[in-house]
Amino acid sequence: MPPRGAYHLLELCTRDEAGLVVHATQDEVARAVGPVREVVARTLRDFAHEGLIARGPRAIRLVGPRRVLHLRHLALGELLQQGGRHW
């Protein structure tokens, strides 16, 4: 599961009464972070399978925010080493 995907989800999320959520479609997430929609769809499917997110219409809820945060920290190291924004 790509840590960079977690990094970008946390960058896009906001907090509401139920927790952390990204109010966007897969297409909107792809436009915001750069990769093609198919890459975003595969990453989100993997995250959902791992219990990190729950997908709904126009929203992606982070249900495992501590695990997502851990992946974000891993991704920061990768991003600093490579200097890019990739899933």
BAMARFI-198524 format. One line per field, with one value per atom (N, C-alpha, C, O): residue number from 1; atom name; x, y negated, z. Coordinates in steps of 0.05 Angstrom, whole numbers, padded with zeros to 5 digits. Layout:
BEGIN
seq <- c(NUM | ...)
atom <- c(CA | ...)
x <- c(X | ...)
y <- c(Y | ...)
z <- c(Z | ...)
//
This chain:
BEGIN
seq <- c(1 | 1 | 1 | 1 | 2 | 2 | 2 | 2 | 3 | 3 | 3 | 3 | 4 | 4 | 4 | 4 | 5 | 5 | 5 | 5 | 6 | 6 | 6 | 6 | 7 | 7 | 7 | 7 | 8 | 8 | 8 | 8 | 9 | 9 | 9 | 9 | 10 | 10 | 10 | 10 | 11 | 11 | 11 | 11 | 12 | 12 | 12 | 12 | 13 | 13 | 13 | 13 | 14 | 14 | 14 | 14 | 15 | 15 | 15 | 15 | 16 | 16 | 16 | 16 | 17 | 17 | 17 | 17 | 18 | 18 | 18 | 18 | 19 | 19 | 19 | 19 | 20 | 20 | 20 | 20 | 21 | 21 | 21 | 21 | 22 | 22 | 22 | 22 | 23 | 23 | 23 | 23 | 24 | 24 | 24 | 24 | 25 | 25 | 25 | 25 | 26 | 26 | 26 | 26 | 27 | 27 | 27 | 27 | 28 | 28 | 28 | 28 | 29 | 29 | 29 | 29 | 30 | 30 | 30 | 30 | 31 | 31 | 31 | 31 | 32 | 32 | 32 | 32 | 33 | 33 | 33 | 33 | 34 | 34 | 34 | 34 | 35 | 35 | 35 | 35 | 36 | 36 | 36 | 36 | 37 | 37 | 37 | 37 | 38 | 38 | 38 | 38 | 39 | 39 | 39 | 39 | 40 | 40 | 40 | 40 | 41 | 41 | 41 | 41 | 42 | 42 | 42 | 42 | 43 | 43 | 43 | 43 | 44 | 44 | 44 | 44 | 45 | 45 | 45 | 45 | 46 | 46 | 46 | 46 | 47 | 47 | 47 | 47 | 48 | 48 | 48 | 48 | 49 | 49 | 49 | 49 | 50 | 50 | 50 | 50 | 51 | 51 | 51 | 51 | 52 | 52 | 52 | 52 | 53 | 53 | 53 | 53 | 54 | 54 | 54 | 54 | 55 | 55 | 55 | 55 | 56 | 56 | 56 | 56 | 57 | 57 | 57 | 57 | 58 | 58 | 58 | 58 | 59 | 59 | 59 | 59 | 60 | 60 | 60 | 60 | 61 | 61 | 61 | 61 | 62 | 62 | 62 | 62 | 63 | 63 | 63 | 63 | 64 | 64 | 64 | 64 | 65 | 65 | 65 | 65 | 66 | 66 | 66 | 66 | 67 | 67 | 67 | 67 | 68 | 68 | 68 | 68 | 69 | 69 | 69 | 69 | 70 | 70 | 70 | 70 | 71 | 71 | 71 | 71 | 72 | 72 | 72 | 72 | 73 | 73 | 73 | 73 | 74 | 74 | 74 | 74 | 75 | 75 | 75 | 75 | 76 | 76 | 76 | 76 | 77 | 77 | 77 | 77 | 78 | 78 | 78 | 78 | 79 | 79 | 79 | 79 | 80 | 80 | 80 | 80 | 81 | 81 | 81 | 81 | 82 | 82 | 82 | 82 | 83 | 83 | 83 | 83 | 84 | 84 | 84 | 84 | 85 | 85 | 85 | 85 | 86 | 86 | 86 | 86 | 87 | 87 | 87 | 87)
atom <- c(N | CA | C | O | N | CA | C | O | N | CA | C | O | N | CA | C | O | N | CA | C | O | N | CA | C | O | N | CA | C | O | N | CA | C | O | N | CA | C | O | N | CA | C | O | N | CA | C | O | N | CA | C | O | N | CA | C | O | N | CA | C | O | N | CA | C | O | N | CA | C | O | N | CA | C | O | N | CA | C | O | N | CA | C | O | N | CA | C | O | N | CA | C | O | N | CA | C | O | N | CA | C | O | N | CA | C | O | N | CA | C | O | N | CA | C | O | N | CA | C | O | N | CA | C | O | N | CA | C | O | N | CA | C | O | N | CA | C | O | N | CA | C | O | N | CA | C | O | N | CA | C | O | N | CA | C | O | N | CA | C | O | N | CA | C | O | N | CA | C | O | N | CA | C | O | N | CA | C | O | N | CA | C | O | N | CA | C | O | N | CA | C | O | N | CA | C | O | N | CA | C | O | N | CA | C | O | N | CA | C | O | N | CA | C | O | N | CA | C | O | N | CA | C | O | N | CA | C | O | N | CA | C | O | N | CA | C | O | N | CA | C | O | N | CA | C | O | N | CA | C | O | N | CA | C | O | N | CA | C | O | N | CA | C | O | N | CA | C | O | N | CA | C | O | N | CA | C | O | N | CA | C | O | N | CA | C | O | N | CA | C | O | N | CA | C | O | N | CA | C | O | N | CA | C | O | N | CA | C | O | N | CA | C | O | N | CA | C | O | N | CA | C | O | N | CA | C | O | N | CA | C | O | N | CA | C | O | N | CA | C | O | N | CA | C | O | N | CA | C | O | N | CA | C | O | N | CA | C | O | N | CA | C | O | N | CA | C | O | N | CA | C | O | N | CA | C | O | N | CA | C | O | N | CA | C | O | N | CA | C | O)
x <- c(00017 | 00000 | 00018 | 00035 | 00015 | 00033 | 00030 | 00009 | 00052 | 00051 | 00045 | 00033 | 00053 | 00048 | 00019 | 00010 | 00003 | -00026 | -00037 | -00054 | -00027 | -00035 | -00027 | -00042 | -00003 | 00006 | -00013 | -00021 | -00020 | -00037 | -00066 | -00078 | -00076 | -00103 | -00103 | -00122 | -00082 | -00081 | -00078 | -00088 | -00065 | -00062 | -00089 | -00094 | -00106 | -00132 | -00155 | -00176 | -00151 | -00173 | -00180 | -00163 | -00204 | -00213 | -00226 | -00232 | -00231 | -00244 | -00273 | -00279 | -00291 | -00319 | -00327 | -00310 | -00353 | -00363 | -00357 | -00356 | -00353 | -00348 | -00319 | -00312 | -00301 | -00273 | -00261 | -00269 | -00241 | -00227 | -00240 | -00246 | -00243 | -00257 | -00245 | -00237 | -00243 | -00236 | -00262 | -00274 | -00271 | -00296 | -00289 | -00285 | -00286 | -00278 | -00284 | -00286 | -00287 | -00290 | -00262 | -00242 | -00260 | -00234 | -00222 | -00198 | -00238 | -00228 | -00216 | -00194 | -00229 | -00220 | -00194 | -00176 | -00192 | -00168 | -00145 | -00123 | -00150 | -00130 | -00120 | -00096 | -00138 | -00130 | -00114 | -00095 | -00120 | -00106 | -00078 | -00060 | -00073 | -00047 | -00031 | -00007 | -00043 | -00027 | -00030 | -00030 | -00033 | -00034 | -00060 | -00080 | -00061 | -00085 | -00106 | -00099 | -00131 | -00153 | -00150 | -00156 | -00140 | -00138 | -00118 | -00123 | -00097 | -00078 | -00091 | -00087 | -00106 | -00120 | -00141 | -00143 | -00156 | -00176 | -00164 | -00174 | -00142 | -00128 | -00118 | -00121 | -00106 | -00096 | -00118 | -00116 | -00140 | -00163 | -00176 | -00184 | -00177 | -00188 | -00170 | -00180 | -00144 | -00125 | -00129 | -00129 | -00131 | -00135 | -00161 | -00162 | -00182 | -00208 | -00206 | -00216 | -00192 | -00188 | -00172 | -00177 | -00153 | -00137 | -00151 | -00140 | -00175 | -00190 | -00182 | -00187 | -00168 | -00159 | -00179 | -00180 | -00196 | -00215 | -00242 | -00244 | -00263 | -00290 | -00298 | -00297 | -00305 | -00313 | -00343 | -00358 | -00351 | -00379 | -00381 | -00361 | -00406 | -00409 | -00396 | -00403 | -00377 | -00363 | -00348 | -00343 | -00341 | -00327 | -00311 | -00319 | -00288 | -00271 | -00265 | -00252 | -00276 | -00272 | -00248 | -00246 | -00231 | -00208 | -00217 | -00222 | -00219 | -00228 | -00205 | -00208 | -00181 | -00157 | -00137 | -00115 | -00144 | -00126 | -00098 | -00079 | -00096 | -00069 | -00051 | -00027 | -00063 | -00047 | -00041 | -00019 | -00060 | -00055 | -00033 | -00016 | -00034 | -00013 | 00014 | 00034 | 00016 | 00041 | 00051 | 00075 | 00033 | 00041 | 00050 | 00068 | 00038 | 00046 | 00074 | 00090 | 00082 | 00109 | 00129 | 00150 | 00122 | 00139 | 00141 | 00163 | 00119 | 00119 | 00136 | 00149 | 00136 | 00152 | 00181 | 00194 | 00191 | 00219 | 00223 | 00244 | 00205 | 00208 | 00207 | 00222 | 00188 | 00185 | 00210 | 00218 | 00221 | 00245 | 00268 | 00285 | 00270 | 00292 | 00289 | 00309 | 00265 | 00261 | 00252 | 00253 | 00242 | 00235 | 00210 | 00208 | 00192 | 00169 | 00143 | 00143 | 00121 | 00094 | 00083 | 00072 | 00085 | 00075 | 00060 | 00066 | 00040 | 00026 | 00044 | 00036)
y <- c(00023 | 00000 | -00025 | -00027 | -00042 | -00065 | -00086 | -00097 | -00091 | -00111 | -00139 | -00156 | -00144 | -00170 | -00176 | -00199 | -00156 | -00160 | -00169 | -00187 | -00158 | -00167 | -00196 | -00211 | -00202 | -00230 | -00250 | -00270 | -00244 | -00262 | -00263 | -00284 | -00240 | -00241 | -00259 | -00274 | -00257 | -00274 | -00303 | -00320 | -00309 | -00336 | -00348 | -00372 | -00331 | -00339 | -00338 | -00349 | -00325 | -00320 | -00344 | -00362 | -00344 | -00364 | -00348 | -00324 | -00362 | -00349 | -00357 | -00381 | -00338 | -00344 | -00330 | -00320 | -00330 | -00319 | -00289 | -00279 | -00275 | -00246 | -00239 | -00215 | -00258 | -00252 | -00265 | -00287 | -00252 | -00263 | -00253 | -00230 | -00272 | -00265 | -00282 | -00305 | -00270 | -00284 | -00287 | -00267 | -00311 | -00316 | -00320 | -00342 | -00297 | -00297 | -00270 | -00250 | -00271 | -00246 | -00236 | -00250 | -00211 | -00201 | -00218 | -00223 | -00228 | -00246 | -00271 | -00280 | -00283 | -00307 | -00302 | -00319 | -00279 | -00272 | -00269 | -00279 | -00255 | -00252 | -00278 | -00282 | -00297 | -00323 | -00338 | -00353 | -00335 | -00349 | -00339 | -00354 | -00313 | -00302 | -00293 | -00286 | -00293 | -00288 | -00262 | -00262 | -00239 | -00214 | -00210 | -00224 | -00191 | -00186 | -00173 | -00162 | -00175 | -00165 | -00136 | -00128 | -00120 | -00091 | -00085 | -00067 | -00101 | -00097 | -00105 | -00091 | -00127 | -00135 | -00114 | -00107 | -00104 | -00084 | -00059 | -00048 | -00050 | -00026 | -00031 | -00014 | -00054 | -00061 | -00062 | -00052 | -00076 | -00078 | -00051 | -00045 | -00034 | -00007 | 00009 | 00023 | 00006 | 00019 | 00008 | 00024 | -00018 | -00030 | -00021 | -00016 | -00019 | -00009 | 00020 | 00027 | 00036 | 00064 | 00067 | 00086 | 00049 | 00050 | 00037 | 00037 | 00026 | 00014 | -00014 | -00023 | -00028 | -00055 | -00076 | -00097 | -00070 | -00090 | -00076 | -00052 | -00093 | -00084 | -00104 | -00128 | -00093 | -00111 | -00114 | -00095 | -00138 | -00145 | -00164 | -00171 | -00172 | -00191 | -00218 | -00231 | -00226 | -00252 | -00255 | -00277 | -00232 | -00234 | -00209 | -00187 | -00213 | -00191 | -00195 | -00215 | -00178 | -00181 | -00164 | -00141 | -00177 | -00162 | -00148 | -00161 | -00122 | -00107 | -00095 | -00085 | -00096 | -00087 | -00110 | -00106 | -00134 | -00157 | -00153 | -00165 | -00138 | -00134 | -00118 | -00124 | -00098 | -00082 | -00099 | -00097 | -00116 | -00134 | -00153 | -00159 | -00164 | -00183 | -00169 | -00181 | -00144 | -00129 | -00127 | -00131 | -00120 | -00118 | -00145 | -00146 | -00166 | -00193 | -00199 | -00210 | -00191 | -00196 | -00180 | -00190 | -00155 | -00140 | -00154 | -00155 | -00165 | -00178 | -00203 | -00210 | -00218 | -00242 | -00236 | -00251 | -00214 | -00207 | -00201 | -00209 | -00186 | -00180 | -00205 | -00209 | -00223 | -00248 | -00265 | -00277 | -00267 | -00283 | -00271 | -00286 | -00245 | -00232 | -00236 | -00240 | -00235 | -00236 | -00263 | -00269 | -00280 | -00307 | -00310 | -00329 | -00290 | -00291 | -00284 | -00276 | -00288 | -00281 | -00259 | -00264 | -00235 | -00212 | -00194 | -00193 | -00179 | -00159 | -00135 | -00115)
z <- c(00000 | 00000 | 00000 | 00018 | -00019 | -00022 | 00000 | 00003 | 00015 | 00035 | 00024 | 00037 | -00001 | -00013 | -00016 | -00014 | -00021 | -00023 | 00003 | 00004 | 00025 | 00052 | 00057 | 00068 | 00048 | 00051 | 00038 | 00050 | 00013 | -00001 | 00010 | 00010 | 00019 | 00031 | 00056 | 00060 | 00072 | 00096 | 00089 | 00103 | 00067 | 00058 | 00049 | 00052 | 00038 | 00028 | 00048 | 00043 | 00071 | 00089 | 00106 | 00111 | 00116 | 00136 | 00158 | 00156 | 00181 | 00203 | 00205 | 00202 | 00209 | 00214 | 00239 | 00254 | 00245 | 00270 | 00273 | 00296 | 00251 | 00252 | 00249 | 00250 | 00245 | 00242 | 00217 | 00210 | 00205 | 00182 | 00156 | 00153 | 00138 | 00113 | 00090 | 00094 | 00066 | 00042 | 00026 | 00018 | 00023 | 00008 | -00022 | -00031 | -00036 | -00064 | -00077 | -00063 | -00103 | -00118 | -00124 | -00120 | -00135 | -00143 | -00165 | -00164 | -00183 | -00204 | -00192 | -00200 | -00172 | -00160 | -00144 | -00144 | -00131 | -00117 | -00137 | -00132 | -00159 | -00180 | -00190 | -00194 | -00196 | -00206 | -00185 | -00192 | -00160 | -00138 | -00134 | -00127 | -00138 | -00131 | -00155 | -00153 | -00179 | -00203 | -00218 | -00243 | -00205 | -00221 | -00235 | -00230 | -00253 | -00268 | -00249 | -00228 | -00257 | -00240 | -00233 | -00211 | -00252 | -00247 | -00224 | -00209 | -00222 | -00200 | -00174 | -00154 | -00174 | -00150 | -00142 | -00119 | -00161 | -00156 | -00143 | -00124 | -00154 | -00144 | -00115 | -00098 | -00111 | -00084 | -00064 | -00042 | -00071 | -00053 | -00048 | -00025 | -00068 | -00064 | -00044 | -00027 | -00047 | -00028 | 00000 | 00019 | 00002 | 00029 | 00041 | 00065 | 00026 | 00036 | 00045 | 00066 | 00029 | 00036 | 00062 | 00078 | 00067 | 00091 | 00115 | 00137 | 00111 | 00133 | 00140 | 00162 | 00122 | 00127 | 00120 | 00132 | 00100 | 00091 | 00086 | 00083 | 00085 | 00076 | 00055 | 00059 | 00032 | 00009 | 00008 | 00013 | 00001 | -00002 | -00026 | -00038 | -00032 | -00054 | -00047 | -00027 | -00063 | -00060 | -00033 | -00025 | -00020 | 00005 | 00010 | 00003 | 00022 | 00031 | 00060 | 00067 | 00077 | 00106 | 00115 | 00108 | 00131 | 00142 | 00168 | 00188 | 00167 | 00190 | 00206 | 00228 | 00194 | 00208 | 00208 | 00198 | 00220 | 00217 | 00229 | 00218 | 00250 | 00262 | 00243 | 00239 | 00230 | 00210 | 00186 | 00175 | 00177 | 00155 | 00162 | 00145 | 00186 | 00195 | 00195 | 00187 | 00204 | 00203 | 00175 | 00169 | 00156 | 00128 | 00117 | 00101 | 00127 | 00118 | 00126 | 00111 | 00151 | 00160 | 00142 | 00136 | 00135 | 00117 | 00090 | 00078 | 00081 | 00055 | 00055 | 00035 | 00077 | 00078 | 00073 | 00059 | 00084 | 00080 | 00050 | 00039 | 00038 | 00009 | -00008 | -00026 | -00001 | -00017 | -00014 | -00034 | 00009 | 00013 | -00003 | -00014 | -00004 | -00018 | -00048 | -00062 | -00059 | -00087 | -00097 | -00121 | -00080 | -00087 | -00105 | -00120 | -00104 | -00122 | -00108 | -00085 | -00123 | -00113 | -00130 | -00151 | -00120 | -00135 | -00116 | -00092 | -00126 | -00110 | -00109 | -00097)
//
